[in-house]
Amino acid sequence: MKISLIDIDSTIPNLALKKCEKYHLDRGDTVDWNNELMAMMADKVYVSCVFTENKEKCREWEGRALIGGTGYDLRVKLPEEIEAVKPRINFGFTTRGCIRKCEFCFVPEKEGLVHSVGDIYDIWDGKSRELVLMDNNIMAMPSHFKMICGQLRKEKLKVDFNQGLDIRLLTDELAKELASIRHTSDIRFAWDNIKNEDQIIRGIELLKKHKCKRGMFYVIVGFDSTMEQDLYRFNKLKELGQRAYCMRFKTVKGDRNYSELSAWVNQPRFFESMSFERFKECREDRSLVKK
Protein backbone atom coordinates (compact mmCIF):
# COMPACT_ATOMS: atom_id res chain seq x y z
CA MET A 1 0.00 0.00 0.00
CA LYS A 2 0.99 3.61 -0.55
CA ILE A 3 0.48 5.74 2.55
CA SER A 4 0.51 9.53 2.69
CA LEU A 5 0.95 11.50 5.94
CA ILE A 6 0.00 15.19 6.02
CA ASP A 7 1.13 17.29 9.00
CA ILE A 8 -0.88 20.51 8.77
CA ASP A 9 0.90 22.63 11.36
CA SER A 10 3.28 20.88 13.76
CA THR A 11 6.67 22.38 14.52
CA ILE A 12 7.59 19.41 16.71
CA PRO A 13 7.42 15.67 15.94
CA ASN A 14 3.81 14.64 15.41
CA LEU A 15 3.43 11.55 17.54
CA ALA A 16 0.15 10.39 15.99
CA LEU A 17 1.59 10.49 12.48
CA LYS A 18 4.79 8.81 13.68
CA LYS A 19 2.62 5.96 14.97
CA CYS A 20 0.92 5.73 11.58
CA GLU A 21 4.32 5.70 9.86
CA LYS A 22 5.75 2.90 12.00
CA TYR A 23 2.58 0.83 11.77
CA HIS A 24 2.62 0.86 7.98
CA LEU A 25 6.39 0.54 7.53
CA ASP A 26 6.32 -2.55 9.76
CA ARG A 27 3.82 -4.03 7.31
CA GLY A 28 5.94 -3.30 4.26
CA ASP A 29 3.93 -0.32 3.03
CA THR A 30 5.57 2.76 1.51
CA VAL A 31 5.09 5.98 3.43
CA ASP A 32 5.38 9.54 2.13
CA TRP A 33 5.29 12.77 4.16
CA ASN A 34 3.69 16.12 3.30
CA ASN A 35 3.54 15.58 -0.44
CA GLU A 36 0.12 16.59 -1.71
CA LEU A 37 0.83 15.29 -5.20
CA MET A 38 1.73 11.84 -3.88
CA ALA A 39 -1.33 11.95 -1.63
CA MET A 40 -3.51 12.01 -4.74
CA MET A 41 -2.17 8.56 -5.63
CA ALA A 42 -2.03 7.09 -2.12
CA ASP A 43 -4.17 4.20 -0.97
CA LYS A 44 -4.65 5.80 2.43
CA VAL A 45 -4.10 9.35 3.71
CA TYR A 46 -3.76 10.49 7.34
CA VAL A 47 -4.01 14.21 8.20
CA SER A 48 -3.18 15.81 11.55
CA CYS A 49 -4.09 19.33 12.70
CA VAL A 50 -2.85 20.52 16.10
CA PHE A 51 -4.05 24.14 16.23
CA THR A 52 -7.69 25.18 15.88
CA GLU A 53 -6.76 28.24 13.80
CA ASN A 54 -5.62 25.86 11.06
CA LYS A 55 -8.81 23.79 10.95
CA GLU A 56 -9.90 25.28 7.63
CA LYS A 57 -6.79 23.81 6.00
CA CYS A 58 -8.25 20.38 6.66
CA ARG A 59 -11.38 20.95 4.60
CA GLU A 60 -9.76 19.94 1.32
CA TRP A 61 -8.95 16.51 2.82
CA GLU A 62 -12.43 15.73 4.10
CA GLY A 63 -13.90 12.65 2.50
CA ARG A 64 -10.54 11.31 1.30
CA ALA A 65 -8.45 11.08 4.46
CA LEU A 66 -8.58 10.16 8.14
CA ILE A 67 -8.32 13.61 9.77
CA GLY A 68 -7.62 14.08 13.44
CA GLY A 69 -5.79 16.18 15.98
CA THR A 70 -6.67 18.64 18.71
CA GLY A 71 -7.19 21.42 16.20
CA TYR A 72 -9.70 19.43 14.15
CA ASP A 73 -11.85 17.23 16.37
CA LEU A 74 -11.12 15.96 19.90
CA ARG A 75 -13.39 12.96 19.30
CA VAL A 76 -11.37 11.47 16.45
CA LYS A 77 -9.15 8.59 17.56
CA LEU A 78 -6.57 6.51 15.75
CA PRO A 79 -7.53 2.89 15.12
CA GLU A 80 -6.65 0.84 18.22
CA GLU A 81 -3.95 -1.15 16.43
CA ILE A 82 -2.17 2.09 15.44
CA GLU A 83 -2.66 3.83 18.79
CA ALA A 84 -0.90 0.87 20.44
CA VAL A 85 2.27 1.41 18.36
CA LYS A 86 5.34 2.65 20.28
CA PRO A 87 7.60 4.70 17.99
CA ARG A 88 10.91 5.04 19.84
CA ILE A 89 11.81 8.57 18.74
CA ASN A 90 12.97 9.96 22.12
CA PHE A 91 9.78 11.99 22.30
CA GLY A 92 6.45 10.98 23.77
CA PHE A 93 4.24 10.28 26.77
CA THR A 94 4.47 8.00 29.79
CA THR A 95 1.13 9.30 31.11
CA ARG A 96 -1.90 10.90 29.51
CA GLY A 97 -4.59 13.06 31.07
CA CYS A 98 -4.68 15.42 34.03
CA ILE A 99 -6.34 15.84 37.44
CA ARG A 100 -6.97 19.56 36.85
CA LYS A 101 -9.86 21.12 34.94
CA CYS A 102 -8.37 24.38 33.69
CA GLU A 103 -10.91 26.19 31.51
CA PHE A 104 -8.35 27.04 28.84
CA CYS A 105 -7.04 23.47 28.48
CA PHE A 106 -8.42 20.65 26.31
CA VAL A 107 -6.49 17.80 27.99
CA PRO A 108 -9.17 16.63 30.50
CA GLU A 109 -11.81 16.50 27.77
CA LYS A 110 -9.55 14.72 25.31
CA GLU A 111 -7.61 12.38 27.59
CA GLY A 112 -9.53 12.12 30.86
CA LEU A 113 -7.94 11.70 34.28
CA VAL A 114 -4.22 11.08 34.49
CA HIS A 115 -3.21 7.48 33.79
CA SER A 116 -0.05 5.59 32.87
CA VAL A 117 0.60 4.63 29.23
CA GLY A 118 4.19 3.39 29.45
CA ASP A 119 7.71 4.24 30.52
CA ILE A 120 10.90 5.61 28.99
CA TYR A 121 11.69 2.31 27.25
CA ASP A 122 8.60 2.82 25.08
CA ILE A 123 10.09 6.15 23.93
CA TRP A 124 13.88 5.86 24.07
CA ASP A 125 15.74 4.54 21.03
CA GLY A 126 18.56 3.20 23.23
CA LYS A 127 21.09 5.60 21.69
CA SER A 128 20.14 9.20 22.38
CA ARG A 129 21.29 10.77 25.63
CA GLU A 130 18.23 13.05 25.83
CA LEU A 131 14.47 12.51 26.08
CA VAL A 132 11.52 14.87 25.67
CA LEU A 133 8.54 13.81 27.79
CA MET A 134 5.19 15.41 26.91
CA ASP A 135 3.22 14.23 29.97
CA ASN A 136 0.67 16.85 31.02
CA ASN A 137 0.73 16.17 34.78
CA ILE A 138 3.10 13.33 35.59
CA MET A 139 3.55 14.34 39.24
CA ALA A 140 -0.15 13.65 39.82
CA MET A 141 1.05 10.00 39.86
CA PRO A 142 3.93 10.21 42.40
CA SER A 143 4.87 6.53 42.25
CA HIS A 144 4.98 6.57 38.46
CA PHE A 145 7.02 9.79 38.50
CA LYS A 146 9.57 8.22 40.87
CA MET A 147 9.79 5.16 38.62
CA ILE A 148 10.47 7.36 35.57
CA CYS A 149 13.14 9.28 37.49
CA GLY A 150 14.73 5.97 38.47
CA GLN A 151 14.87 4.86 34.83
CA LEU A 152 16.39 8.20 33.80
CA ARG A 153 19.06 7.86 36.49
CA LYS A 154 19.82 4.28 35.52
CA GLU A 155 20.33 5.16 31.85
CA LYS A 156 22.07 8.49 32.66
CA LEU A 157 19.68 10.40 30.39
CA LYS A 158 18.87 14.09 30.33
CA VAL A 159 15.18 14.94 30.24
CA ASP A 160 12.92 17.81 29.27
CA PHE A 161 9.47 17.66 30.89
CA ASN A 162 8.27 19.75 27.99
CA GLN A 163 4.69 20.45 29.04
CA GLY A 164 5.69 21.55 32.51
CA LEU A 165 5.37 20.02 35.95
CA ASP A 166 2.65 20.93 38.46
CA ILE A 167 4.65 22.67 41.18
CA ARG A 168 1.57 22.64 43.42
CA LEU A 169 2.10 18.87 43.75
CA LEU A 170 5.79 19.14 44.61
CA THR A 171 6.76 17.50 47.90
CA ASP A 172 10.09 17.19 49.64
CA GLU A 173 10.41 13.63 48.29
CA LEU A 174 9.58 14.61 44.71
CA ALA A 175 11.96 17.58 44.88
CA LYS A 176 14.73 15.11 45.79
CA GLU A 177 13.81 13.04 42.73
CA LEU A 178 13.99 16.12 40.49
CA ALA A 179 17.38 17.03 41.92
CA SER A 180 18.67 13.50 41.29
CA ILE A 181 18.15 13.52 37.50
CA ARG A 182 19.73 15.49 34.69
CA HIS A 183 17.75 18.11 32.78
CA THR A 184 18.29 19.51 29.30
CA SER A 185 17.16 22.98 30.39
CA ASP A 186 15.58 24.86 33.26
CA ILE A 187 12.76 22.77 34.77
CA ARG A 188 9.40 23.80 33.36
CA PHE A 189 6.44 24.69 35.59
CA ALA A 190 3.36 26.92 35.32
CA TRP A 191 1.72 29.67 37.35
CA ASP A 192 -1.79 30.01 35.95
CA ASN A 193 -3.63 31.80 38.74
CA ILE A 194 -2.50 34.47 41.18
CA LYS A 195 -4.43 32.64 43.92
CA ASN A 196 -1.78 29.91 43.84
CA GLU A 197 1.01 32.24 45.00
CA ASP A 198 1.64 30.49 48.32
CA GLN A 199 1.92 27.09 46.62
CA ILE A 200 4.27 28.52 43.98
CA ILE A 201 6.55 30.05 46.61
CA ARG A 202 6.54 26.86 48.68
CA GLY A 203 7.49 24.83 45.60
CA ILE A 204 10.33 27.18 44.68
CA GLU A 205 11.66 26.95 48.24
CA LEU A 206 11.72 23.14 47.89
CA LEU A 207 13.61 23.42 44.61
CA LYS A 208 16.19 25.67 46.23
CA LYS A 209 16.44 23.43 49.31
CA HIS A 210 17.44 20.47 47.13
CA LYS A 211 19.63 22.56 44.80
CA CYS A 212 17.49 21.80 41.76
CA LYS A 213 17.99 23.75 38.57
CA ARG A 214 15.89 26.91 38.54
CA GLY A 215 12.37 26.87 37.19
CA MET A 216 11.01 28.30 33.98
CA PHE A 217 7.36 29.18 34.51
CA TYR A 218 4.71 29.29 31.81
CA VAL A 219 2.38 32.15 32.79
CA ILE A 220 -0.93 32.58 30.97
CA VAL A 221 -2.02 36.22 30.84
CA GLY A 222 -5.25 37.94 29.90
CA PHE A 223 -7.43 34.94 30.71
CA ASP A 224 -8.96 35.59 34.13
CA SER A 225 -6.51 38.16 35.49
CA THR A 226 -5.78 41.86 35.18
CA MET A 227 -2.64 43.37 33.69
CA GLU A 228 -1.56 44.36 37.19
CA GLN A 229 -1.94 40.78 38.46
CA ASP A 230 -0.05 39.43 35.47
CA LEU A 231 2.83 41.86 36.01
CA TYR A 232 2.86 40.99 39.71
CA ARG A 233 3.36 37.30 38.94
CA PHE A 234 6.29 38.02 36.63
CA ASN A 235 7.94 40.35 39.12
CA LYS A 236 7.49 37.80 41.91
CA LEU A 237 9.11 35.05 39.82
CA LYS A 238 11.96 37.41 38.96
CA GLU A 239 12.41 38.26 42.65
CA LEU A 240 12.60 34.54 43.44
CA GLY A 241 15.31 33.98 40.82
CA GLN A 242 13.13 32.12 38.34
CA ARG A 243 12.62 32.47 34.59
CA ALA A 244 9.24 32.96 32.95
CA TYR A 245 7.48 32.61 29.62
CA CYS A 246 4.49 34.83 28.84
CA MET A 247 1.62 33.01 27.13
CA ARG A 248 -0.98 35.47 25.86
CA PHE A 249 -4.55 34.22 25.83
CA LYS A 250 -6.17 34.66 22.42
CA THR A 251 -8.40 37.54 23.56
CA VAL A 252 -5.41 39.82 24.27
CA LYS A 253 -3.08 38.91 21.41
CA GLY A 254 -3.80 42.21 19.65
CA ASP A 255 -3.39 44.31 22.80
CA ARG A 256 -0.26 46.49 22.71
CA ASN A 257 0.25 46.36 26.48
CA TYR A 258 0.31 42.59 26.44
CA SER A 259 2.55 42.56 23.38
CA GLU A 260 5.08 44.68 25.29
CA LEU A 261 4.74 42.48 28.35
CA SER A 262 5.40 39.38 26.27
CA ALA A 263 8.37 40.99 24.53
CA TRP A 264 9.94 41.83 27.91
CA VAL A 265 9.37 38.48 29.61
CA ASN A 266 10.25 36.25 26.68
CA GLN A 267 13.67 37.80 26.14
CA PRO A 268 15.63 36.65 29.22
CA ARG A 269 18.37 39.24 28.83
CA PHE A 270 15.77 42.00 29.26
CA PHE A 271 13.60 40.23 31.85
CA GLU A 272 16.58 39.54 34.09
CA SER A 273 18.34 42.89 33.68
CA MET A 274 15.60 45.52 33.82
CA SER A 275 12.10 46.29 35.03
CA PHE A 276 9.09 46.28 32.72
CA GLU A 277 8.87 50.06 33.03
CA ARG A 278 12.50 50.45 32.00
CA PHE A 279 11.96 48.06 29.10
CA LYS A 280 9.08 50.17 27.79
CA GLU A 281 11.24 53.28 28.04
CA CYS A 282 13.93 51.55 26.00
CA ARG A 283 11.36 50.53 23.40
CA GLU A 284 10.42 54.16 23.02
CA ASP A 285 14.03 55.27 22.72
CA ARG A 286 16.14 52.33 21.58
CA SER A 287 19.35 54.26 22.23
CA LEU A 288 18.68 53.71 25.95
CA VAL A 289 19.15 49.94 25.56
CA LYS A 290 22.92 50.41 25.47
CA LYS A 291 22.94 52.43 28.71
C-alpha positions as CSV (number, residue, x, y, z in Angstrom):
1,M,0.0,0.0,0.0
2,K,1.0,3.6,-0.6
3,I,0.5,5.7,2.6
4,S,0.5,9.5,2.7
5,L,1.0,11.5,5.9
6,I,0.0,15.2,6.0
7,D,1.1,17.3,9.0
8,I,-0.9,20.5,8.8
9,D,0.9,22.6,11.4
10,S,3.3,20.9,13.8
11,T,6.7,22.4,14.5
12,I,7.6,19.4,16.7
13,P,7.4,15.7,15.9
14,N,3.8,14.6,15.4
15,L,3.4,11.5,17.5
16,A,0.1,10.4,16.0
17,L,1.6,10.5,12.5
18,K,4.8,8.8,13.7
19,K,2.6,6.0,15.0
20,C,0.9,5.7,11.6
21,E,4.3,5.7,9.9
22,K,5.8,2.9,12.0
23,Y,2.6,0.8,11.8
24,H,2.6,0.9,8.0
25,L,6.4,0.5,7.5
26,D,6.3,-2.5,9.8
27,R,3.8,-4.0,7.3
28,G,5.9,-3.3,4.3
29,D,3.9,-0.3,3.0
30,T,5.6,2.8,1.5
31,V,5.1,6.0,3.4
32,D,5.4,9.5,2.1
33,W,5.3,12.8,4.2
34,N,3.7,16.1,3.3
35,N,3.5,15.6,-0.4
36,E,0.1,16.6,-1.7
37,L,0.8,15.3,-5.2
38,M,1.7,11.8,-3.9
39,A,-1.3,12.0,-1.6
40,M,-3.5,12.0,-4.7
41,M,-2.2,8.6,-5.6
42,A,-2.0,7.1,-2.1
43,D,-4.2,4.2,-1.0
44,K,-4.6,5.8,2.4
45,V,-4.1,9.3,3.7
46,Y,-3.8,10.5,7.3
47,V,-4.0,14.2,8.2
48,S,-3.2,15.8,11.5
49,C,-4.1,19.3,12.7
50,V,-2.9,20.5,16.1
51,F,-4.0,24.1,16.2
52,T,-7.7,25.2,15.9
53,E,-6.8,28.2,13.8
54,N,-5.6,25.9,11.1
55,K,-8.8,23.8,11.0
56,E,-9.9,25.3,7.6
57,K,-6.8,23.8,6.0
58,C,-8.3,20.4,6.7
59,R,-11.4,21.0,4.6
60,E,-9.8,19.9,1.3
61,W,-8.9,16.5,2.8
62,E,-12.4,15.7,4.1
63,G,-13.9,12.7,2.5
64,R,-10.5,11.3,1.3
65,A,-8.5,11.1,4.5
66,L,-8.6,10.2,8.1
67,I,-8.3,13.6,9.8
68,G,-7.6,14.1,13.4
69,G,-5.8,16.2,16.0
70,T,-6.7,18.6,18.7
71,G,-7.2,21.4,16.2
72,Y,-9.7,19.4,14.1
73,D,-11.9,17.2,16.4
74,L,-11.1,16.0,19.9
75,R,-13.4,13.0,19.3
76,V,-11.4,11.5,16.4
77,K,-9.1,8.6,17.6
78,L,-6.6,6.5,15.8
79,P,-7.5,2.9,15.1
80,E,-6.7,0.8,18.2
81,E,-4.0,-1.2,16.4
82,I,-2.2,2.1,15.4
83,E,-2.7,3.8,18.8
84,A,-0.9,0.9,20.4
85,V,2.3,1.4,18.4
86,K,5.3,2.7,20.3
87,P,7.6,4.7,18.0
88,R,10.9,5.0,19.8
89,I,11.8,8.6,18.7
90,N,13.0,10.0,22.1
91,F,9.8,12.0,22.3
92,G,6.4,11.0,23.8
93,F,4.2,10.3,26.8
94,T,4.5,8.0,29.8
95,T,1.1,9.3,31.1
96,R,-1.9,10.9,29.5
97,G,-4.6,13.1,31.1
98,C,-4.7,15.4,34.0
99,I,-6.3,15.8,37.4
100,R,-7.0,19.6,36.8
101,K,-9.9,21.1,34.9
102,C,-8.4,24.4,33.7
103,E,-10.9,26.2,31.5
104,F,-8.3,27.0,28.8
105,C,-7.0,23.5,28.5
106,F,-8.4,20.6,26.3
107,V,-6.5,17.8,28.0
108,P,-9.2,16.6,30.5
109,E,-11.8,16.5,27.8
110,K,-9.6,14.7,25.3
111,E,-7.6,12.4,27.6
112,G,-9.5,12.1,30.9
113,L,-7.9,11.7,34.3
114,V,-4.2,11.1,34.5
115,H,-3.2,7.5,33.8
116,S,0.0,5.6,32.9
117,V,0.6,4.6,29.2
118,G,4.2,3.4,29.4
119,D,7.7,4.2,30.5
120,I,10.9,5.6,29.0
121,Y,11.7,2.3,27.3
122,D,8.6,2.8,25.1
123,I,10.1,6.1,23.9
124,W,13.9,5.9,24.1
125,D,15.7,4.5,21.0
126,G,18.6,3.2,23.2
127,K,21.1,5.6,21.7
128,S,20.1,9.2,22.4
129,R,21.3,10.8,25.6
130,E,18.2,13.0,25.8
131,L,14.5,12.5,26.1
132,V,11.5,14.9,25.7
133,L,8.5,13.8,27.8
134,M,5.2,15.4,26.9
135,D,3.2,14.2,30.0
136,N,0.7,16.8,31.0
137,N,0.7,16.2,34.8
138,I,3.1,13.3,35.6
139,M,3.6,14.3,39.2
140,A,-0.1,13.6,39.8
141,M,1.1,10.0,39.9
142,P,3.9,10.2,42.4
143,S,4.9,6.5,42.3
144,H,5.0,6.6,38.5
145,F,7.0,9.8,38.5
146,K,9.6,8.2,40.9
147,M,9.8,5.2,38.6
148,I,10.5,7.4,35.6
149,C,13.1,9.3,37.5
150,G,14.7,6.0,38.5
151,Q,14.9,4.9,34.8
152,L,16.4,8.2,33.8
153,R,19.1,7.9,36.5
154,K,19.8,4.3,35.5
155,E,20.3,5.2,31.8
156,K,22.1,8.5,32.7
157,L,19.7,10.4,30.4
158,K,18.9,14.1,30.3
159,V,15.2,14.9,30.2
160,D,12.9,17.8,29.3
161,F,9.5,17.7,30.9
162,N,8.3,19.8,28.0
163,Q,4.7,20.5,29.0
164,G,5.7,21.6,32.5
165,L,5.4,20.0,36.0
166,D,2.7,20.9,38.5
167,I,4.7,22.7,41.2
168,R,1.6,22.6,43.4
169,L,2.1,18.9,43.8
170,L,5.8,19.1,44.6
171,T,6.8,17.5,47.9
172,D,10.1,17.2,49.6
173,E,10.4,13.6,48.3
174,L,9.6,14.6,44.7
175,A,12.0,17.6,44.9
176,K,14.7,15.1,45.8
177,E,13.8,13.0,42.7
178,L,14.0,16.1,40.5
179,A,17.4,17.0,41.9
180,S,18.7,13.5,41.3
181,I,18.2,13.5,37.5
182,R,19.7,15.5,34.7
183,H,17.7,18.1,32.8
184,T,18.3,19.5,29.3
185,S,17.2,23.0,30.4
186,D,15.6,24.9,33.3
187,I,12.8,22.8,34.8
188,R,9.4,23.8,33.4
189,F,6.4,24.7,35.6
190,A,3.4,26.9,35.3
191,W,1.7,29.7,37.3
192,D,-1.8,30.0,36.0
193,N,-3.6,31.8,38.7
194,I,-2.5,34.5,41.2
195,K,-4.4,32.6,43.9
196,N,-1.8,29.9,43.8
197,E,1.0,32.2,45.0
198,D,1.6,30.5,48.3
199,Q,1.9,27.1,46.6
200,I,4.3,28.5,44.0
201,I,6.5,30.0,46.6
202,R,6.5,26.9,48.7
203,G,7.5,24.8,45.6
204,I,10.3,27.2,44.7
205,E,11.7,27.0,48.2
206,L,11.7,23.1,47.9
207,L,13.6,23.4,44.6
208,K,16.2,25.7,46.2
209,K,16.4,23.4,49.3
210,H,17.4,20.5,47.1
211,K,19.6,22.6,44.8
212,C,17.5,21.8,41.8
213,K,18.0,23.7,38.6
214,R,15.9,26.9,38.5
215,G,12.4,26.9,37.2
216,M,11.0,28.3,34.0
217,F,7.4,29.2,34.5
218,Y,4.7,29.3,31.8
219,V,2.4,32.2,32.8
220,I,-0.9,32.6,31.0
221,V,-2.0,36.2,30.8
222,G,-5.3,37.9,29.9
223,F,-7.4,34.9,30.7
224,D,-9.0,35.6,34.1
225,S,-6.5,38.2,35.5
226,T,-5.8,41.9,35.2
227,M,-2.6,43.4,33.7
228,E,-1.6,44.4,37.2
229,Q,-1.9,40.8,38.5
230,D,0.0,39.4,35.5
231,L,2.8,41.9,36.0
232,Y,2.9,41.0,39.7
233,R,3.4,37.3,38.9
234,F,6.3,38.0,36.6
235,N,7.9,40.3,39.1
236,K,7.5,37.8,41.9
237,L,9.1,35.1,39.8
238,K,12.0,37.4,39.0
239,E,12.4,38.3,42.7
240,L,12.6,34.5,43.4
241,G,15.3,34.0,40.8
242,Q,13.1,32.1,38.3
243,R,12.6,32.5,34.6
244,A,9.2,33.0,33.0
245,Y,7.5,32.6,29.6
246,C,4.5,34.8,28.8
247,M,1.6,33.0,27.1
248,R,-1.0,35.5,25.9
249,F,-4.6,34.2,25.8
250,K,-6.2,34.7,22.4
251,T,-8.4,37.5,23.6
252,V,-5.4,39.8,24.3
253,K,-3.1,38.9,21.4
254,G,-3.8,42.2,19.7
255,D,-3.4,44.3,22.8
256,R,-0.3,46.5,22.7
257,N,0.3,46.4,26.5
258,Y,0.3,42.6,26.4
259,S,2.6,42.6,23.4
260,E,5.1,44.7,25.3
261,L,4.7,42.5,28.4
262,S,5.4,39.4,26.3
263,A,8.4,41.0,24.5
264,W,9.9,41.8,27.9
265,V,9.4,38.5,29.6
266,N,10.2,36.3,26.7
267,Q,13.7,37.8,26.1
268,P,15.6,36.6,29.2
269,R,18.4,39.2,28.8
270,F,15.8,42.0,29.3
271,F,13.6,40.2,31.9
272,E,16.6,39.5,34.1
273,S,18.3,42.9,33.7
274,M,15.6,45.5,33.8
275,S,12.1,46.3,35.0
276,F,9.1,46.3,32.7
277,E,8.9,50.1,33.0
278,R,12.5,50.4,32.0
279,F,12.0,48.1,29.1
280,K,9.1,50.2,27.8
281,E,11.2,53.3,28.0
282,C,13.9,51.6,26.0
283,R,11.4,50.5,23.4
284,E,10.4,54.2,23.0
285,D,14.0,55.3,22.7
286,R,16.1,52.3,21.6
287,S,19.3,54.3,22.2
288,L,18.7,53.7,26.0
289,V,19.1,49.9,25.6
290,K,22.9,50.4,25.5
291,K,22.9,52.4,28.7
